[in-house]
Amino acid sequence: MSDLSAFPITKRWPARHPDRLQLYSLPTPNGVKVSIALEETGLPYEPHLIDIGKNETWTPEFLSLNPNGKIPAIVDPDGPGGKPLALFESGAILLYLAEKTGQLLPKDPARRYETVQWVFFQMAAVGPMFGQLGYFHKFAGREIEDKRPLERYRAESQRLLGVLEQRLDGREWIMGPDYTIADISLLGWVRNLIGFYGAGELVRFDTLRNVPAWLERGLARPAVQRGLDIPKRP
């Protein structure tokens, strides 16, 4: 039996199956990256819902796992050397899960790094820009009279979609025939942009051809469909 008592987060969210990887998350564009990857790899895990609406990421127990106060985060009782490992940042977790399972990441070193660069592209550009566009288009940012911030994030989000459109030209997935963590990192954000944020018309999503087809293929995957609803909201 694995002992996770050294991790304070397990006192607030107890592990019923301490031998399984523990996922602390919420079905947001960042959160679903990890749940989708876990569903794709088949790695046993136990999800715990972290309610950001109740500021649960700012509790001492969660901050003990991620001092940045963001989901998702994990504790793997069977980390490197058989010792427990705690990780935060969705991109780092995707890399860890891919390397742990030998899935979702090409074996060839050059293609591996090419995949990683697209994960970094999502982390550094797509996530921050789409998130800011959502804030200024749908949430409190709409009350700001100065529309220059909205226009900046709209233009940049549209440009980034153009980068994806070009990359996917003639390719089924970001890495061609290989479905990888690069696709997983991006699917939730593109879906959120045109769905939850309602910004499809704003970024002229209907003028694209490759990105919508890629999104449709990704959302049709059974593991993606399951992962988008994990952890289940109350």
C-alpha positions as a Markdown table, in Angstrom:
| # | Residue | x | y | z |
|---|---|---|---|---|
| 1 | Met | 0.0 | 0.0 | 0.0 |
| 2 | Ser | 1.4 | 3.4 | -1.0 |
| 3 | Asp | 1.8 | 6.0 | 1.7 |
| 4 | Leu | 1.0 | 9.5 | 0.6 |
| 5 | Ser | 0.7 | 11.0 | 4.1 |
| 6 | Ala | 3.7 | 13.2 | 3.5 |
| 7 | Phe | 1.6 | 15.2 | 1.1 |
| 8 | Pro | -0.6 | 17.7 | 3.0 |
| 9 | Ile | -3.1 | 17.9 | 0.1 |
| 10 | Thr | -4.2 | 14.3 | 0.8 |
| 11 | Lys | -5.6 | 15.5 | 4.2 |
| 12 | Arg | -8.1 | 17.7 | 2.5 |
| 13 | Trp | -8.7 | 15.4 | -0.5 |
| 14 | Pro | -8.0 | 11.9 | 0.9 |
| 15 | Ala | -6.8 | 9.2 | -1.5 |
| 16 | Arg | -9.2 | 6.3 | -1.6 |
| 17 | His | -6.8 | 4.5 | -3.9 |
| 18 | Pro | -3.3 | 5.7 | -2.8 |
| 19 | Asp | -1.6 | 3.2 | -5.2 |
| 20 | Arg | -3.0 | 5.3 | -8.1 |
| 21 | Leu | -1.9 | 8.6 | -9.5 |
| 22 | Gln | -3.8 | 11.4 | -7.8 |
| 23 | Leu | -5.2 | 14.1 | -10.1 |
| 24 | Tyr | -6.2 | 17.5 | -8.6 |
| 25 | Ser | -8.1 | 19.4 | -11.3 |
| 26 | Leu | -11.2 | 20.9 | -12.9 |
| 27 | Pro | -12.5 | 20.6 | -16.5 |
| 28 | Thr | -10.9 | 23.8 | -17.7 |
| 29 | Pro | -8.8 | 24.0 | -20.9 |
| 30 | Asn | -5.7 | 23.5 | -18.8 |
| 31 | Gly | -7.2 | 20.9 | -16.5 |
| 32 | Val | -8.5 | 18.6 | -19.3 |
| 33 | Lys | -5.1 | 18.3 | -20.9 |
| 34 | Val | -4.1 | 16.0 | -18.0 |
| 35 | Ser | -7.4 | 14.1 | -17.8 |
| 36 | Ile | -7.4 | 13.5 | -21.5 |
| 37 | Ala | -3.8 | 12.3 | -21.4 |
| 38 | Leu | -4.6 | 9.9 | -18.6 |
| 39 | Glu | -7.6 | 8.6 | -20.4 |
| 40 | Glu | -5.5 | 8.1 | -23.6 |
| 41 | Thr | -2.7 | 6.2 | -21.9 |
| 42 | Gly | -4.9 | 4.1 | -19.6 |
| 43 | Leu | -2.8 | 4.9 | -16.6 |
| 44 | Pro | -4.9 | 4.2 | -13.4 |
| 45 | Tyr | -5.6 | 7.4 | -11.5 |
| 46 | Glu | -8.0 | 9.0 | -9.0 |
| 47 | Pro | -9.4 | 12.4 | -9.8 |
| 48 | His | -10.2 | 15.1 | -7.2 |
| 49 | Leu | -12.3 | 18.1 | -8.1 |
| 50 | Ile | -10.7 | 21.4 | -7.1 |
| 51 | Asp | -13.4 | 24.1 | -7.0 |
| 52 | Ile | -11.7 | 27.3 | -8.2 |
| 53 | Gly | -15.0 | 29.1 | -7.7 |
| 54 | Lys | -14.6 | 28.5 | -4.0 |
| 55 | Asn | -10.9 | 29.5 | -4.1 |
| 56 | Glu | -9.8 | 26.0 | -3.2 |
| 57 | Thr | -6.5 | 26.4 | -5.0 |
| 58 | Trp | -5.6 | 29.0 | -2.5 |
| 59 | Thr | -6.0 | 26.7 | 0.5 |
| 60 | Pro | -2.8 | 25.7 | 2.4 |
| 61 | Glu | -3.3 | 22.1 | 1.4 |
| 62 | Phe | -3.4 | 22.9 | -2.4 |
| 63 | Leu | -0.6 | 25.5 | -2.2 |
| 64 | Ser | 1.6 | 22.8 | -0.6 |
| 65 | Leu | 1.4 | 21.0 | -3.9 |
| 66 | Asn | 1.4 | 24.0 | -6.2 |
| 67 | Pro | 2.6 | 27.2 | -4.7 |
| 68 | Asn | 1.3 | 29.0 | -7.8 |
| 69 | Gly | -2.3 | 28.1 | -6.8 |
| 70 | Lys | -3.4 | 26.7 | -10.2 |
| 71 | Ile | -4.8 | 23.5 | -11.5 |
| 72 | Pro | -4.0 | 20.9 | -12.6 |
| 73 | Ala | -1.5 | 19.1 | -10.3 |
| 74 | Ile | -0.7 | 15.5 | -9.6 |
| 75 | Val | 0.9 | 13.2 | -7.1 |
| 76 | Asp | 2.2 | 9.9 | -8.6 |
| 77 | Pro | 2.9 | 7.3 | -5.9 |
| 78 | Asp | 5.0 | 5.4 | -8.4 |
| 79 | Gly | 7.4 | 8.2 | -9.6 |
| 80 | Pro | 11.0 | 7.8 | -10.8 |
| 81 | Gly | 12.8 | 5.2 | -8.7 |
| 82 | Gly | 9.5 | 4.0 | -7.3 |
| 83 | Lys | 9.2 | 7.1 | -5.1 |
| 84 | Pro | 6.2 | 9.5 | -5.0 |
| 85 | Leu | 6.4 | 12.5 | -7.2 |
| 86 | Ala | 4.4 | 15.7 | -7.1 |
| 87 | Leu | 4.1 | 17.9 | -10.2 |
| 88 | Phe | 2.3 | 21.0 | -11.3 |
| 89 | Glu | 2.1 | 22.9 | -14.7 |
| 90 | Ser | 0.0 | 21.1 | -17.3 |
| 91 | Gly | 2.8 | 21.0 | -19.9 |
| 92 | Ala | 5.3 | 19.4 | -17.5 |
| 93 | Ile | 2.7 | 16.9 | -16.5 |
| 94 | Leu | 2.0 | 16.0 | -20.1 |
| 95 | Leu | 5.7 | 15.4 | -20.7 |
| 96 | Tyr | 5.9 | 13.3 | -17.6 |
| 97 | Leu | 3.0 | 11.1 | -18.5 |
| 98 | Ala | 4.2 | 10.6 | -22.1 |
| 99 | Glu | 7.6 | 9.6 | -20.9 |
| 100 | Lys | 6.3 | 7.4 | -18.1 |
| 101 | Thr | 4.0 | 5.4 | -20.4 |
| 102 | Gly | 6.0 | 5.6 | -23.6 |
| 103 | Gln | 2.9 | 7.0 | -25.4 |
| 104 | Leu | 1.9 | 10.2 | -27.1 |
| 105 | Leu | 5.4 | 11.3 | -27.8 |
| 106 | Pro | 7.5 | 10.1 | -30.8 |
| 107 | Lys | 10.5 | 7.9 | -30.1 |
| 108 | Asp | 12.7 | 9.6 | -32.7 |
| 109 | Pro | 14.7 | 12.3 | -30.8 |
| 110 | Ala | 14.2 | 15.0 | -33.5 |
| 111 | Arg | 10.4 | 14.4 | -33.7 |
| 112 | Arg | 10.2 | 14.3 | -30.0 |
| 113 | Tyr | 11.7 | 17.8 | -29.7 |
| 114 | Glu | 9.5 | 19.0 | -32.5 |
| 115 | Thr | 6.5 | 17.8 | -30.5 |
| 116 | Val | 7.7 | 19.5 | -27.4 |
| 117 | Gln | 8.1 | 22.8 | -29.2 |
| 118 | Trp | 4.3 | 22.7 | -30.1 |
| 119 | Val | 3.5 | 22.0 | -26.5 |
| 120 | Phe | 5.5 | 25.1 | -25.5 |
| 121 | Phe | 3.7 | 27.0 | -28.3 |
| 122 | Gln | 0.5 | 26.3 | -26.5 |
| 123 | Met | 1.8 | 27.1 | -23.1 |
| 124 | Ala | 3.5 | 30.3 | -24.0 |
| 125 | Ala | 1.1 | 31.7 | -26.6 |
| 126 | Val | -2.2 | 30.0 | -27.2 |
| 127 | Gly | -3.2 | 29.6 | -23.6 |
| 128 | Pro | -2.4 | 33.1 | -22.4 |
| 129 | Met | -3.8 | 34.8 | -25.5 |
| 130 | Phe | -7.0 | 32.9 | -25.7 |
| 131 | Gly | -7.5 | 33.3 | -22.0 |
| 132 | Gln | -7.1 | 37.1 | -22.2 |
| 133 | Leu | -9.5 | 37.2 | -25.2 |
| 134 | Gly | -12.0 | 35.3 | -23.2 |
| 135 | Tyr | -11.7 | 37.7 | -20.3 |
| 136 | Phe | -12.1 | 40.9 | -22.4 |
| 137 | His | -14.8 | 39.4 | -24.6 |
| 138 | Lys | -17.0 | 37.4 | -22.2 |
| 139 | Phe | -16.1 | 38.4 | -18.6 |
| 140 | Ala | -15.4 | 41.5 | -16.6 |
| 141 | Gly | -13.2 | 42.9 | -19.3 |
| 142 | Arg | -16.3 | 43.7 | -21.3 |
| 143 | Glu | -17.0 | 46.6 | -18.9 |
| 144 | Ile | -13.8 | 48.3 | -19.9 |
| 145 | Glu | -14.5 | 51.2 | -22.2 |
| 146 | Asp | -11.1 | 51.1 | -23.8 |
| 147 | Lys | -11.4 | 48.4 | -26.5 |
| 148 | Arg | -7.7 | 48.3 | -27.4 |
| 149 | Pro | -6.9 | 45.4 | -25.0 |
| 150 | Leu | -9.8 | 43.3 | -26.6 |
| 151 | Glu | -8.5 | 44.2 | -30.1 |
| 152 | Arg | -5.0 | 43.2 | -29.2 |
| 153 | Tyr | -5.9 | 39.8 | -27.9 |
| 154 | Arg | -8.4 | 39.3 | -30.8 |
| 155 | Ala | -5.8 | 40.0 | -33.4 |
| 156 | Glu | -3.2 | 37.9 | -31.7 |
| 157 | Ser | -5.6 | 34.9 | -31.2 |
| 158 | Gln | -6.5 | 35.1 | -34.8 |
| 159 | Arg | -2.9 | 35.1 | -35.8 |
| 160 | Leu | -2.2 | 32.1 | -33.7 |
| 161 | Leu | -5.1 | 30.2 | -35.3 |
| 162 | Gly | -3.4 | 31.1 | -38.6 |
| 163 | Val | -0.2 | 29.5 | -37.4 |
| 164 | Leu | -2.2 | 26.3 | -36.5 |
| 165 | Glu | -4.0 | 26.4 | -39.8 |
| 166 | Gln | -0.7 | 26.5 | -41.7 |
| 167 | Arg | 0.8 | 23.7 | -39.6 |
| 168 | Leu | -2.2 | 21.4 | -40.1 |
| 169 | Asp | -2.3 | 21.9 | -43.9 |
| 170 | Gly | -1.9 | 18.3 | -45.2 |
| 171 | Arg | -1.6 | 16.9 | -41.7 |
| 172 | Glu | -4.1 | 14.9 | -39.7 |
| 173 | Trp | -2.5 | 15.9 | -36.4 |
| 174 | Ile | 0.1 | 18.5 | -35.3 |
| 175 | Met | 2.8 | 15.9 | -35.9 |
| 176 | Gly | 1.3 | 14.5 | -39.0 |
| 177 | Pro | 0.1 | 10.9 | -38.6 |
| 178 | Asp | 1.1 | 10.8 | -34.9 |
| 179 | Tyr | -1.5 | 12.0 | -32.3 |
| 180 | Thr | 0.6 | 13.4 | -29.5 |
| 181 | Ile | 0.6 | 15.6 | -26.4 |
| 182 | Ala | 0.9 | 18.6 | -28.8 |
| 183 | Asp | -2.7 | 17.9 | -29.9 |
| 184 | Ile | -3.9 | 17.3 | -26.4 |
| 185 | Ser | -2.4 | 20.5 | -25.2 |
| 186 | Leu | -4.3 | 22.5 | -27.8 |
| 187 | Leu | -7.6 | 20.8 | -28.2 |
| 188 | Gly | -9.2 | 22.1 | -25.0 |
| 189 | Trp | -8.1 | 25.7 | -25.7 |
| 190 | Val | -9.4 | 25.8 | -29.3 |
| 191 | Arg | -12.7 | 24.2 | -28.2 |
| 192 | Asn | -13.0 | 26.7 | -25.4 |
| 193 | Leu | -12.4 | 29.7 | -27.6 |
| 194 | Ile | -15.3 | 29.0 | -29.9 |
| 195 | Gly | -17.5 | 27.3 | -27.4 |
| 196 | Phe | -17.4 | 28.6 | -23.8 |
| 197 | Tyr | -15.9 | 32.0 | -24.8 |
| 198 | Gly | -18.1 | 32.4 | -27.8 |
| 199 | Ala | -15.4 | 34.1 | -29.8 |
| 200 | Gly | -15.7 | 32.1 | -33.0 |
| 201 | Glu | -17.1 | 35.0 | -35.0 |
| 202 | Leu | -14.7 | 37.4 | -33.4 |
| 203 | Val | -11.6 | 35.5 | -34.7 |
| 204 | Arg | -13.3 | 34.4 | -38.0 |
| 205 | Phe | -13.1 | 30.8 | -37.1 |
| 206 | Asp | -15.4 | 29.9 | -40.0 |
| 207 | Thr | -12.8 | 31.1 | -42.5 |
| 208 | Leu | -10.5 | 28.3 | -41.4 |
| 209 | Arg | -10.5 | 24.8 | -42.9 |
| 210 | Asn | -7.7 | 22.7 | -41.3 |
| 211 | Val | -8.2 | 23.8 | -37.7 |
| 212 | Pro | -12.0 | 23.0 | -37.5 |
| 213 | Ala | -11.4 | 19.6 | -39.2 |
| 214 | Trp | -8.6 | 18.8 | -36.7 |
| 215 | Leu | -10.8 | 19.9 | -33.8 |
| 216 | Glu | -13.6 | 17.7 | -35.0 |
| 217 | Arg | -11.3 | 14.7 | -35.2 |
| 218 | Gly | -9.9 | 15.3 | -31.8 |
| 219 | Leu | -13.2 | 15.7 | -30.1 |
| 220 | Ala | -14.4 | 12.5 | -31.7 |
| 221 | Arg | -11.8 | 10.5 | -29.8 |
| 222 | Pro | -13.5 | 8.5 | -26.9 |
| 223 | Ala | -10.7 | 9.3 | -24.5 |
| 224 | Val | -11.0 | 13.0 | -25.3 |
| 225 | Gln | -14.8 | 12.9 | -24.7 |
| 226 | Arg | -14.2 | 11.2 | -21.3 |
| 227 | Gly | -11.4 | 13.5 | -20.3 |
| 228 | Leu | -13.4 | 16.7 | -21.0 |
| 229 | Asp | -15.7 | 15.8 | -18.1 |
| 230 | Ile | -13.1 | 14.8 | -15.5 |
| 231 | Pro | -13.2 | 15.5 | -12.6 |
| 232 | Lys | -17.0 | 15.6 | -12.8 |
| 233 | Arg | -18.5 | 18.8 | -11.6 |
| 234 | Pro | -21.1 | 18.5 | -8.8 |
